Amino acid sequence: MQTVGILGEEVESLRRRVRAADYLTVAQLFLQSNFLLEKPLAFSDIKPRLLGHWGTCHGINVAYANLRHFFRDFRGGTDLQFILGPGHGFPALNANLFLDGELAKVDPKASLSLAGIEYLCKNFSAPGGFPSHASPLTPGVIVEGGELGYALGAAYGASLGHPEKTVAVLLGDGEFETGTTLASLNLTKLFSSSAESGNGRVLPILHANGYKISGPTVFSRKSEREQKEMLRGFGFEPIVVDTDNPSKWQIALGKASELPAPFIIYKSEKGETGPEEVAGQKVRGNFLSHQIPLPLAGSDETQLRQLEDWLVSYGFSELYTEGKGFSL
Ligand SMILES: Cc1ncc(C[n+]2csc(CCOP(=O)(O)OP(=O)(O)O)c2C)c(N)n1
């Protein structure tokens, strides 16, 4: 088996990258001004209409950062294509495309500067701006965000005839209840990624955060043994990662790269790194984190301060300095 040695500084850099993406995700959801928190957050800094999805976003940022590190830095630029099933987690994808400079290639206003951060945040989920979900306007997108179900099938399709490519596809455990996704599991029986096949590799990652919009998911209520047996029955070789720890992620990606039909199950808490409890209700680790976890941030002092604490927790001022840029 291939072992992946990951240095302390790589771990630190991955953590910084995820913190930056998380901060920019939350800022897109809530802020219309005061993007660097230069003064205490005020009601006037909050967008008048809060529209977007938080619960899935930290997991997207973790998966994206680790895939990027493994394939680009460790694997020397292997051709990686990333497909996001839960396209409602678009602020996370948008944050990553922004940090990678991919957004600025098609939209120069999204530069890696305060003006670019303002542009990103103000225009998220705003009329004429970035849609709330992944859309055809998103650089590189081949699966839109609005309708769950097609990501896994699209991933197999994208790898056909591209032996150089690995297609990593992040699926939601709610998405995993759609007929389309479940039927697509049969593709392991129709698809080969052997050297002779001329196809690339597909790496499904199931983001099992336990909840969909308004309740628990079926997959995450199965025992781990049942989960693995289900996937083995379809021809996959499951690997479980139950943390956002970069070392464990890099090891899991190393293992996956050695298997013919790997399938990563990523167990997380829905809304991880966000508020634990809002107005007396459990939000983190619950479906209440699915969309906007602090819906009254623009009018309720307690929620506004919770938002401020949440944003401050990422330590963005250590990651970005105006004039110097990002240090990730
Ligand atoms: C086919 C389809 N049915 C329903 C919806 C509405 N919907 C949007 S997000 C969501 C929950 C998705 O849950 P999951 O896939 O687990 O994603 P996550 O928890 O990571 O947000 C649902 C049901 C949809 N977008 N597409």
The ligand as a Gaussian input file, in Angstrom:
#p B3LYP/6-31G(d) Opt

LIG

1 1
 C      -34.071000      15.809000      -6.827000
 C      -34.098000      16.787000      -5.687000
 N      -34.968000      16.593000      -4.671000
 C      -35.014000      17.459000      -3.640000
 C      -34.211000      18.552000      -3.642000
 C      -34.293000      19.553000      -2.507000
 N      -33.115000      19.492000      -1.667000
 C      -32.154000      20.453000      -1.721000
 S      -30.902000      20.173000      -0.662000
 C      -31.636000      18.760000      -0.089000
 C      -30.998000      17.942000       1.000000
 C      -29.751000      17.342000       0.524000
 O      -29.150000      16.617000       1.552000
 P      -27.712000      16.052000       1.331000
 O      -27.588000      15.459000      -0.025000
 O      -27.439000      15.141000       2.467000
 O      -26.794000      17.327000       1.345000
 P      -26.207000      18.114000       2.608000
 O      -26.787000      17.526000       3.868000
 O      -24.738000      17.836000       2.563000
 O      -26.589000      19.533000       2.412000
 C      -32.838000      18.519000      -0.730000
 C      -33.715000      17.352000      -0.445000
 C      -33.324000      18.733000      -4.713000
 N      -32.480000      19.767000      -4.766000
 N      -33.274000      17.840000      -5.733000

